Amino acid sequence: MADVNWAGNLAYAAERILRPRTLDEVREMVAAAPKIKALGTRHCFNDIADFDGGVQIDIGDVEVPIEIDAESATVTVSGATRYGELAPVLHGRGFALPNLASLPHCTIAGSVATGTHGSGRRNQGLASAVSALELVTADGELRRLAKGDKDFAGAVVNVGALGVVTRMTLDLVPAFEVRQNVFDALPWSALFDHFDEIEDAAYSVSMFTNWANDSVDLAWLKSTGDQRTELFGARPADGPRHPAHAAGLPADNCTEQLGVPGPWHERLPHFKLGFTPSAGDELQSEYFVPYRHATAAFEALRGLGDRIAPLVLCSEIRAIAADDQWLSPAQGGDRVALHFTWHQRQAEVEALLPVIEERLAPFGVRAHWGKLFHHRPSDGSWPMLGAFRELRDRLDPDGVFRSPYVARYVGR
Ligand SMILES: Cc1cc2nc3c(=O)[nH]c(=O)nc-3n(C[C@H](O)[C@H](O)[C@H](O)COP(=O)(O)OP(=O)(O)OC[C@H]3O[C@@H](n4cnc5c(N)ncnc54)[C@H](O)[C@@H]3O)c2cc1C
């Protein structure tokens, strides 16, 4: 059977997967391959990690120790390290990462390559914690780029187009505790009238809806300080909730809720490491609009509620703080993220995506690089795409990493 991605909606077309055991082997394999693309834990929903006509390389067997430097509050890890493996080690040494995505299962290099993010109006995407990276480029050379270097802001969110990231250094913060409180049935009027206050109500806030129900199904608050006991007319949940609670999914694979304090890495992700995250049998899309357009974007999606609801398990609203990484969804300004966990009905989902994108187009919408989308990214919505293309052409002049996805969305 062909190798498939996590969701099983894509059989990789690459000829085979190379599995080097040492850094030298990575360099030799890259230098020898005419066409190659790095592969992480395969959690993307499109062909971003594939290379039709080339090979994939998985560096998970290259042994790289986790090196914590307590003095500079940094950690250096393999690009193939998964957040869920790293987090308990950091916590044991009194450190934390400022934020995590909804699942801890993905590799660090794969996550930051696609601009993966968590939630929190004052929390940046995961790539913002990266302060240096080591990259095997098309010629087999190992290059190091660090914060402050000219190309650094273009190199972290890289859609795998610049080379194979072998090691990364991440900035750390002191370990912290988080409590999760979930509220049922937030009135839509509360979301429209008090969006800023809701976003400010906790360290990380997620809201779940199908865009058609009478109220927002869940508001999920992850607090580092005082916990809210009320939220603009929503009811405190009487038990643990799955993000797709309204669709009937049980909360067995979810991290502990009901206000029980716990370490950051056991509360910031919605899903536990040892379990299948989310629903498993699903597809995903996600769009980003400037934070100031949040409520107008909610109106637009509510207008499509009767078309979205039959296809969606749940949709998640999050906020992301601005950063300066060229291909980051939050490059240049705070964003609201509008995520969709779809039933695995790909043809119907793909027929609806252009409609959603048209409704969000007036807000300068961007799409998550690793999820399903329809539109071609333009230099209008991604102002640094041209600079990234120039960097890519310098590091990979012969197109060794220029997979069909990279050619389609970054350019030839
Ligand atoms: C259940 C579920 C929940 C999710 N939740 C979130 C969420 O909360 N927030 C969010 O933003 N996203 C989320 N995602 C999307 C996910 O974070 C991204 O798809 C992420 O990129 C997956 O990482 P991966 O290791 O599986 O990478 P892959 O899918 O294997 O690869 C992704 C990209 O990274 C590149 N890459 C991988 N390894 C390297 C390397 N060593 N060097 C260079 N490039 C490399 C690949 O070439 C490819 O371009 C979710 C996905 C799933 C399935």
The ligand as an SDF file (V2000), in Angstrom:
LIG
                    3D

 53 58  0  0  0  0  0  0  0  0999 V2000
   -5.7290   16.5480   14.4220 C   0  0  0  0  0  0  0  0  0  0  0  0
   -4.9670   17.7190   13.9280 C   0  0  0  0  0  0  0  0  0  0  0  0
   -4.9550   18.8960   14.6760 C   0  0  0  0  0  0  0  0  0  0  0  0
   -4.2550   20.0250   14.2120 C   0  0  0  0  0  0  0  0  0  0  0  0
   -4.2410   21.1530   14.9760 N   0  0  0  0  0  0  0  0  0  0  0  0
   -3.6020   22.2520   14.5280 C   0  0  0  0  0  0  0  0  0  0  0  0
   -3.5760   23.4510   15.2880 C   0  0  0  0  0  0  0  0  0  0  0  0
   -4.0530   23.5080   16.4230 O   0  0  0  0  0  0  0  0  0  0  0  0
   -2.9870   24.5490   14.7350 N   0  0  0  0  0  0  0  0  0  0  0  0
   -2.4320   24.5340   13.4910 C   0  0  0  0  0  0  0  0  0  0  0  0
   -1.9540   25.5650   13.0250 O   0  0  0  0  0  0  0  0  0  0  0  0
   -2.3790   23.3810   12.7780 N   0  0  0  0  0  0  0  0  0  0  0  0
   -2.9460   22.2600   13.2670 C   0  0  0  0  0  0  0  0  0  0  0  0
   -2.8990   21.0980   12.5490 N   0  0  0  0  0  0  0  0  0  0  0  0
   -2.0780   21.0780   11.3260 C   0  0  0  0  0  0  0  0  0  0  0  0
   -0.6420   20.6440   11.6550 C   0  0  0  0  0  0  0  0  0  0  0  0
   -0.1140   21.3820   12.7020 O   0  0  0  0  0  0  0  0  0  0  0  0
    0.2380   20.8440   10.4400 C   0  0  0  0  0  0  0  0  0  0  0  0
   -0.3070   20.0750    9.4440 O   0  0  0  0  0  0  0  0  0  0  0  0
    1.7190   20.5050   10.6840 C   0  0  0  0  0  0  0  0  0  0  0  0
    2.4640   21.0840    9.6460 O   0  0  0  0  0  0  0  0  0  0  0  0
    1.9600   19.0190   10.7010 C   0  0  0  0  0  0  0  0  0  0  0  0
    3.2990   18.7400   10.9990 O   0  0  0  0  0  0  0  0  0  0  0  0
    3.9430   17.3540   10.5300 P   0  0  0  0  0  0  0  0  0  0  0  0
    5.1250   17.0650   11.3680 O   0  0  0  0  0  0  0  0  0  0  0  0
    2.8910   16.3050   10.4860 O   0  0  0  0  0  0  0  0  0  0  0  0
    4.4290   17.7300    9.0680 O   0  0  0  0  0  0  0  0  0  0  0  0
    4.1510   17.0600    7.6180 P   0  0  0  0  0  0  0  0  0  0  0  0
    2.6970   17.0930    7.3280 O   0  0  0  0  0  0  0  0  0  0  0  0
    4.8120   15.7380    7.5250 O   0  0  0  0  0  0  0  0  0  0  0  0
    4.9160   18.1260    6.7140 O   0  0  0  0  0  0  0  0  0  0  0  0
    4.4880   19.4680    6.6930 C   0  0  0  0  0  0  0  0  0  0  0  0
    5.5070   20.3580    6.0020 C   0  0  0  0  0  0  0  0  0  0  0  0
    6.6820   20.4330    6.7900 O   0  0  0  0  0  0  0  0  0  0  0  0
    7.8250   20.1220    6.0000 C   0  0  0  0  0  0  0  0  0  0  0  0
    8.7960   19.4620    6.8780 N   0  0  0  0  0  0  0  0  0  0  0  0
    8.5730   18.4300    7.7290 C   0  0  0  0  0  0  0  0  0  0  0  0
    9.7260   18.1150    8.3490 N   0  0  0  0  0  0  0  0  0  0  0  0
   10.6780   18.9670    7.8850 C   0  0  0  0  0  0  0  0  0  0  0  0
   12.0650   19.1270    8.1190 C   0  0  0  0  0  0  0  0  0  0  0  0
   12.7490   18.3700    8.9860 N   0  0  0  0  0  0  0  0  0  0  0  0
   12.7170   20.0750    7.4230 N   0  0  0  0  0  0  0  0  0  0  0  0
   12.0590   20.8790    6.5330 C   0  0  0  0  0  0  0  0  0  0  0  0
   10.7570   20.7660    6.2840 N   0  0  0  0  0  0  0  0  0  0  0  0
   10.0700   19.8280    6.9390 C   0  0  0  0  0  0  0  0  0  0  0  0
    7.2970   19.2210    4.9140 C   0  0  0  0  0  0  0  0  0  0  0  0
    8.1350   19.2200    3.7810 O   0  0  0  0  0  0  0  0  0  0  0  0
    5.9600   19.8800    4.6330 C   0  0  0  0  0  0  0  0  0  0  0  0
    6.1780   20.9860    3.7900 O   0  0  0  0  0  0  0  0  0  0  0  0
   -3.5620   19.9620   12.9780 C   0  0  0  0  0  0  0  0  0  0  0  0
   -3.5440   18.7680   12.2330 C   0  0  0  0  0  0  0  0  0  0  0  0
   -4.2210   17.6570   12.7150 C   0  0  0  0  0  0  0  0  0  0  0  0
   -4.1840   16.3920   11.9260 C   0  0  0  0  0  0  0  0  0  0  0  0
  1  2  1  0
  2  3  1  0
  2 52  2  0
  3  4  2  0
  4  5  1  0
  4 50  1  0
  5  6  2  0
  6  7  1  0
  6 13  1  0
  7  8  2  0
  7  9  1  0
  9 10  1  0
 10 11  2  0
 10 12  1  0
 12 13  2  0
 13 14  1  0
 14 15  1  0
 14 50  1  0
 15 16  1  0
 16 17  1  0
 16 18  1  0
 18 19  1  0
 18 20  1  0
 20 21  1  0
 20 22  1  0
 22 23  1  0
 23 24  1  0
 24 25  2  0
 24 26  1  0
 24 27  1  0
 27 28  1  0
 28 29  2  0
 28 30  1  0
 28 31  1  0
 31 32  1  0
 32 33  1  0
 33 34  1  0
 33 48  1  0
 34 35  1  0
 35 36  1  0
 35 46  1  0
 36 37  1  0
 36 45  1  0
 37 38  2  0
 38 39  1  0
 39 40  1  0
 39 45  2  0
 40 41  1  0
 40 42  2  0
 42 43  1  0
 43 44  2  0
 44 45  1  0
 46 47  1  0
 46 48  1  0
 48 49  1  0
 50 51  2  0
 51 52  1  0
 52 53  1  0
M  END
$$$$
